[in-house]
């Protein structure tokens, strides 16, 4: 039986990673390798060069990043070792290659820009025979839904397709994404230049309160989508998380997204958009959608157990697809370290 716990007691100890060093929270990296200047240059190249040429440029850029970012190398290697060990138990082999991991990330960043630039067609998305049809039917009927995504694959894809009305649904579907502005400011700024509409429906994760929940409920009732990532602990409430087994070791997962699933009163869907070929210059995407079976028509006491169950099921799917495409997992920090509170807290 696995142990799942919510930590909200405010642990103030220094967090140690597996190498004995203090592990920083992911939010403290603040796009250290992708400041606005570099992203602006990428945007200029994106506008000037055909996509295949730009993707070729990803190879030397990834090599430079690999050489000069020790943290990226070390964290990639840490994760790939865990994934390789897990796959070995299933009779599968994974080469521990941080350079390939970084290259896969670079190609995905370019394809995020392609999506927001309107350059990815619906025909390049392969909808799987899972609960994708259920979600499409719900949207076609004018009903809203909560999408729980992750940093596996290209989470921007569906939101960008919706922005261009390329979802396969006959009506326009506004999408509200909950993001952390304090960490992804440079990338959000670049998206604003690439497609001004991309910023219309963003809500800062740090400012969610009762009023925000009411706004989200109204948008869902109007048949819209709400999207939030479920695989990173909050930068604002770090001491409130769920500890869930992931790749054979307990890892902290955000509590807030699953609490939202319990509060909003609409079905929650786990969504994964994955490149079919990890390192190819051109690849189709497989869109996987899984409807959470957890029903929140219950009392407050039972709701807490169902929040935890929703999180467990999400992590179960996340691990499954992570094992299918380990190079498409883009969390370059010690994912398994206990979240460290900011200094002075």
C-alpha positions in Angstrom: 0.0 0.0 0.0 1.5 3.3 -1.0 1.5 6.3 1.3 0.0 9.6 0.2 0.1 12.5 2.5 -0.6 16.2 2.4 2.1 18.3 4.0 0.9 21.6 5.3 2.8 21.9 8.6 5.4 24.3 7.3 8.6 22.3 7.4 11.4 24.8 7.7 14.4 22.5 7.5 17.0 22.9 4.6 16.1 20.4 1.9 18.8 18.1 0.8 19.0 16.5 -2.7 20.4 13.0 -3.2 23.9 14.4 -3.5 23.8 16.1 -0.1 23.3 19.6 -1.4 20.5 22.1 -0.6 17.9 21.6 -3.3 16.3 24.8 -4.6 12.6 25.0 -5.4 12.0 24.8 -9.2 10.5 28.4 -9.2 13.9 29.9 -8.0 15.6 29.1 -11.3 13.6 31.8 -13.0 14.3 30.9 -16.6 18.1 31.3 -15.9 18.9 29.7 -19.2 16.2 31.4 -21.2 16.1 35.1 -20.4 14.1 37.4 -22.6 17.1 38.3 -24.8 17.7 34.7 -25.8 13.9 34.1 -26.3 13.7 37.3 -28.4 16.5 36.1 -30.6 14.7 32.8 -30.9 11.5 34.6 -31.9 13.4 36.6 -34.6 14.9 33.4 -36.0 11.4 31.8 -35.9 10.0 34.6 -38.0 12.9 34.6 -40.4 13.7 30.9 -40.9 11.6 28.0 -42.2 10.7 25.6 -39.3 13.1 22.8 -40.6 16.0 25.2 -40.6 15.2 26.5 -37.1 15.0 22.9 -35.8 18.4 22.2 -37.3 19.6 25.2 -35.3 18.3 23.4 -32.2 21.2 20.9 -32.4 24.1 23.3 -31.8 22.0 25.4 -29.3 21.3 22.2 -27.3 25.0 21.2 -27.4 26.0 24.6 -26.0 23.3 24.4 -23.3 24.6 20.9 -22.5 28.2 22.1 -22.2 27.5 25.2 -20.2 24.6 24.3 -17.9 25.9 21.8 -15.3 22.6 21.9 -13.5 20.7 20.9 -16.6 23.1 18.0 -17.2 23.0 16.8 -13.6 19.2 17.0 -13.2 18.6 15.3 -16.6 21.0 12.5 -15.5 19.3 12.2 -12.1 15.8 11.8 -13.8 17.0 9.5 -16.6 18.7 7.2 -14.1 15.4 6.8 -12.2 13.5 6.3 -15.5 16.1 3.7 -16.7 15.9 1.8 -13.4 12.1 1.7 -13.7 12.2 0.5 -17.3 14.7 -2.2 -16.6 12.3 -3.8 -14.2 9.9 -4.1 -17.2 12.6 -5.5 -19.5 13.2 -2.2 -21.4 16.4 -0.3 -21.9 16.9 3.5 -21.7 20.2 5.1 -22.6 21.1 7.8 -20.1 21.8 10.7 -22.5 21.2 14.2 -21.1 22.2 15.7 -24.5 19.3 13.9 -26.2 17.0 15.0 -23.4 18.0 18.6 -23.8 17.6 18.4 -27.6 14.1 16.9 -27.3 13.2 19.9 -25.1 14.6 22.4 -27.6 12.5 20.9 -30.4 9.4 21.1 -28.2 10.0 24.8 -27.5 10.2 25.5 -31.2 6.9 23.6 -31.7 5.3 25.5 -28.9 6.1 28.6 -30.9 4.8 27.0 -34.1 1.5 26.2 -32.3 1.1 29.8 -31.1 2.1 31.1 -34.5 -0.7 29.1 -36.1 1.7 26.8 -38.0 0.6 23.4 -36.6 -2.5 22.0 -38.4 -5.1 19.9 -36.8 -4.2 17.1 -39.2 -0.8 16.8 -37.4 -2.6 15.9 -34.2 -3.6 12.2 -33.8 -6.6 12.0 -31.4 -6.4 8.7 -29.5 -9.3 6.3 -28.9 -9.5 7.1 -25.2 -11.7 9.8 -23.6 -10.9 12.3 -26.2 -14.2 11.7 -27.9 -16.0 12.2 -24.5 -14.3 15.6 -24.1 -15.0 16.6 -27.7 -18.7 15.7 -27.3 -18.9 17.7 -24.1 -17.4 20.8 -25.7 -19.7 20.3 -28.8 -22.6 20.4 -26.4 -21.5 23.8 -25.0 -20.2 22.4 -21.7 -16.9 23.3 -20.0 -14.2 21.1 -18.5 -11.0 21.2 -16.4 -7.9 20.0 -18.1 -5.0 18.8 -15.9 -1.8 18.8 -17.9 1.9 18.5 -17.1 5.5 19.2 -18.3 5.6 16.0 -20.2 5.3 16.7 -23.9 3.8 19.9 -25.3 1.1 21.2 -22.9 0.8 24.4 -25.0 -0.5 22.5 -28.0 -4.2 22.3 -27.1 -4.5 25.8 -25.8 -2.8 27.2 -28.9 -5.1 25.1 -31.2 -8.1 26.4 -29.3 -6.8 30.0 -29.8 -7.0 29.4 -33.6 -10.3 27.6 -33.4 -8.6 24.3 -34.6 -9.9 21.9 -32.1 -12.3 20.0 -34.4 -15.2 21.3 -32.4 -17.7 23.5 -34.4 -17.6 26.4 -31.9 -14.9 28.7 -30.6 -13.7 27.5 -27.2 -12.0 30.1 -25.0 -9.3 28.6 -22.7 -8.2 30.0 -19.4 -4.7 28.8 -18.3 -3.5 29.1 -14.7 0.2 29.8 -14.8 3.0 31.3 -12.6 3.8 34.7 -13.9 6.8 35.1 -11.6 8.7 32.2 -13.2 7.6 32.2 -16.8 7.6 35.9 -17.5 10.1 35.9 -20.3 8.3 33.1 -22.1 4.9 34.7 -21.6 6.3 38.0 -23.0 7.5 36.2 -26.1 4.1 34.5 -26.6 2.5 38.0 -26.3 4.6 39.2 -29.2 4.1 36.0 -31.2 0.3 36.0 -30.7 -1.3 38.8 -28.6 -4.4 36.6 -28.1 -2.2 34.1 -26.1 -2.2 36.3 -23.0 -5.9 37.1 -22.9 -7.0 34.2 -20.7 -4.1 33.7 -18.3 -4.6 33.8 -14.5 -1.7 34.0 -12.1 -1.4 30.9 -9.9 -0.4 33.1 -6.9 -3.6 35.1 -6.8 -6.2 32.3 -6.7 -8.8 32.9 -4.1 -12.6 32.5 -3.6 -13.2 35.3 -6.2 -11.1 33.5 -8.8 -12.9 30.2 -8.3 -16.2 32.0 -8.9 -14.8 33.5 -12.2 -13.6 30.0 -13.2 -17.0 28.5 -12.5 -18.7 31.2 -14.6 -16.3 30.5 -17.5 -16.9 26.7 -17.2 -20.6 27.2 -17.2 -20.2 29.2 -20.4 -18.6 26.1 -22.0 -15.0 27.2 -21.7 -11.9 25.2 -20.8 -9.7 25.7 -17.7 -6.1 24.4 -17.9 -3.6 23.9 -15.1 -0.5 21.8 -14.7 -0.5 19.2 -11.9 3.1 18.2 -11.7 4.9 21.1 -10.0 4.4 22.2 -6.5 3.2 25.8 -6.0 5.8 28.6 -5.8 3.5 30.4 -3.3 2.3 27.6 -1.0 5.3 25.2 -1.1 4.5 23.5 2.2 1.1 22.3 0.9 1.6 19.3 -1.4 0.8 15.7 -1.9 3.6 13.1 -1.7 2.9 10.4 -4.3 5.1 7.5 -5.6 6.5 8.4 -9.1 9.2 6.2 -10.7 9.5 4.2 -7.5 10.2 7.1 -5.2 7.8 9.5 -3.4 7.7 12.9 -5.1 5.9 16.1 -4.2 2.9 17.1 -6.4 0.9 20.3 -6.3 -2.2 20.2 -4.1 -4.0 23.2 -5.7 -4.9 21.7 -9.1 -6.6 18.7 -7.5 -8.4 20.9 -5.0 -9.7 22.9 -8.0 -11.0 19.7 -9.5 -13.0 19.2 -6.3 -14.3 22.8 -6.2 -15.3 23.5 -9.8 -18.0 21.0 -10.2 -17.0 19.9 -13.8 -15.3 16.7 -15.1 -11.5 16.8 -14.9 -9.5 15.3 -17.8 -5.8 14.3 -17.8 -4.3 15.5 -21.1 -1.0 14.6 -22.7 0.3 15.8 -26.1 3.3 13.8 -27.0 5.6 13.8 -30.1 5.5 10.4 -31.8 9.2 10.6 -32.6 11.2 12.2 -29.8 14.1 13.6 -31.8 12.8 13.8 -35.3 12.8 17.2 -37.1 9.1 16.6 -38.0 6.7 14.5 -36.0 3.0 13.9 -35.5 1.6 14.4 -32.1 -0.5 11.9 -30.2 -3.1 13.5 -28.0 -4.1 11.4 -25.0 -7.2 12.3 -22.9 -8.3 10.5 -19.8 -11.4 11.4 -17.8 -11.0 11.3 -14.1 -13.5 8.8 -12.7 -13.6 10.6 -9.3 -17.0 12.0 -8.4 -17.0 15.1 -6.1 -20.7 14.9 -5.3 -19.9 14.3 -1.6 -19.5 16.0 1.7 -16.4 18.1 2.7 -14.9 15.3 4.7 -15.0 12.8 1.8 -13.9 15.5 -0.7 -10.4 15.5 0.8 -10.0 11.7 0.1 -11.2 12.2 -3.4 -8.8 15.0 -4.0 -6.0 12.7 -3.1 -7.4 9.9 -5.3 -7.6 12.3 -8.3 -4.0 13.2 -7.8 -2.9 9.5 -7.5 -4.7 8.7 -10.7 -3.1 11.7 -12.5 0.4 10.6 -11.4 -0.4 7.0 -12.5 -1.1 8.3 -16.0 1.8 10.7 -15.9 4.2 7.8 -15.1 2.8 5.6 -17.8 3.4 8.2 -20.5 6.7 9.2 -19.0 7.9 5.6 -19.5 6.6 5.6 -23.1 8.5 8.9 -23.9 11.1 9.5 -21.2 13.0 12.1 -23.2 9.8 14.3 -23.3 9.8 15.0 -19.5 10.9 18.6 -19.1 11.5 19.2 -15.4 15.1 20.1 -15.1 15.4 20.3 -11.3 15.4 17.8 -8.4 11.8 16.7 -8.8 11.8 14.4 -5.8 13.2 16.9 -3.3 10.9 18.1 -0.6 9.8 21.7 -1.5 12.0 24.2 0.2 10.4 27.3 1.8 11.8 30.7 0.7 14.4 32.3 3.0 12.9 34.0 6.0 9.7 32.0 6.0 
